Amino acid sequence: MLKSSLGFFVLAAVLGAYLLSFILRNKKIPIKVVMIHGLFGAIGIILLILYPFYYNPAPITSLVLFVAAACGGFTMMFMSKSGKTVQAWMAAGHGMVAIIGIITLIAFMVV
């Protein structure tokens, strides 16, 4: 279950890097890619939420970081939908929180 979650987060990260390239170049963000990116992240979070029902201990730190990153992602999506410009620092911060979540998840899996 953790490997599947990690896989979805890595897929989301790859798409996130692609989306960040649009933001850094001030180009229009492809909404379909945003939706797939969010779907992969959501599936990863759902798998992390389900994990403690089957195994103990749970990667709570990773889950908190991914939920925080998701909140940032929702904020950016709503800003974009309302016609506001998504700032590069916000997108980079969103990505950094998610990357730290991936690192803590890997550390949890290794230990």
C-alpha positions as CSV (number, residue, x, y, z in Angstrom):
1,M,0.0,0.0,0.0
2,L,2.8,2.4,0.8
3,K,4.6,1.6,-2.4
4,S,1.5,2.3,-4.4
5,S,1.0,5.6,-2.5
6,L,4.6,6.5,-3.2
7,G,4.1,5.7,-6.9
8,F,1.1,8.0,-7.2
9,F,3.0,10.8,-5.4
10,V,6.0,10.4,-7.8
11,L,3.6,10.5,-10.8
12,A,2.0,13.6,-9.3
13,A,5.5,15.1,-8.8
14,V,6.5,14.5,-12.4
15,L,3.3,16.3,-13.6
16,G,3.8,19.0,-11.0
17,A,7.3,19.7,-12.4
18,Y,5.7,20.0,-15.8
19,L,3.1,22.4,-14.5
20,L,5.7,24.4,-12.7
21,S,7.5,25.0,-16.0
22,F,4.4,26.6,-17.3
23,I,4.1,28.9,-14.3
24,L,7.8,29.9,-14.5
25,R,7.3,30.8,-18.2
26,N,4.1,32.7,-17.6
27,K,2.2,30.4,-19.9
28,K,-1.4,29.2,-19.7
29,I,-1.6,26.1,-17.4
30,P,-3.2,23.0,-19.1
31,I,-6.2,22.3,-16.8
32,K,-6.4,18.6,-17.8
33,V,-2.8,18.1,-16.5
34,V,-3.8,20.0,-13.3
35,M,-6.7,17.6,-12.8
36,I,-4.6,14.5,-13.4
37,H,-1.9,15.8,-11.1
38,G,-4.5,16.4,-8.4
39,L,-6.1,13.0,-9.0
40,F,-2.7,11.2,-8.5
41,G,-2.0,13.2,-5.4
42,A,-5.5,12.5,-4.0
43,I,-5.2,8.7,-4.6
44,G,-1.8,8.8,-2.8
45,I,-3.4,10.6,0.1
46,I,-6.3,8.2,0.3
47,L,-3.9,5.3,0.4
48,L,-2.0,6.9,3.2
49,I,-5.3,7.5,5.1
50,L,-6.3,3.8,4.7
51,Y,-2.9,2.5,5.7
52,P,-3.3,2.7,9.5
53,F,-6.5,0.6,9.3
54,Y,-4.3,-2.3,8.2
55,Y,-0.9,-1.7,9.6
56,N,0.8,0.0,12.6
57,P,2.6,2.4,12.9
58,A,1.5,4.9,10.3
59,P,3.4,7.6,8.4
60,I,1.5,10.5,10.0
61,T,4.2,13.1,9.2
62,S,4.0,12.3,5.5
63,L,0.2,12.4,5.6
64,V,0.2,15.8,7.2
65,L,2.7,17.2,4.7
66,F,0.7,15.8,1.8
67,V,-2.6,17.2,3.1
68,A,-0.8,20.6,3.5
69,A,0.5,20.4,0.0
70,A,-3.1,19.5,-1.2
71,C,-4.4,22.6,0.5
72,G,-1.9,24.7,-1.3
73,G,-2.8,23.0,-4.6
74,F,-6.5,23.7,-4.1
75,T,-5.7,27.3,-3.3
76,M,-3.7,27.7,-6.5
77,M,-6.4,26.0,-8.5
78,F,-9.1,28.4,-7.2
79,M,-6.8,31.4,-7.8
80,S,-6.3,30.3,-11.4
81,K,-10.0,29.6,-11.9
82,S,-10.8,33.1,-10.5
83,G,-8.4,34.8,-13.0
84,K,-5.7,35.5,-10.5
85,T,-2.1,34.8,-11.4
86,V,-0.5,31.9,-9.5
87,Q,2.8,33.1,-8.1
88,A,5.9,31.1,-8.8
89,W,6.9,31.1,-5.1
90,M,3.5,29.5,-4.2
91,A,3.8,26.8,-6.8
92,A,7.4,26.1,-5.7
93,G,6.4,26.0,-2.0
94,H,3.6,23.6,-2.8
95,G,6.1,21.3,-4.6
96,M,8.7,21.6,-1.8
97,V,6.2,20.6,0.8
98,A,5.2,17.6,-1.3
99,I,8.8,16.6,-1.9
100,I,9.5,16.7,1.8
101,G,6.4,14.5,2.2
102,I,7.9,12.0,-0.3
103,I,11.2,12.0,1.5
104,T,9.5,11.4,4.9
105,L,7.5,8.6,3.3
106,I,10.6,7.0,1.9
107,A,12.3,7.3,5.3
108,F,9.3,5.7,7.0
109,M,9.4,2.8,4.5
110,V,13.1,2.2,5.0
111,V,13.2,2.3,8.8
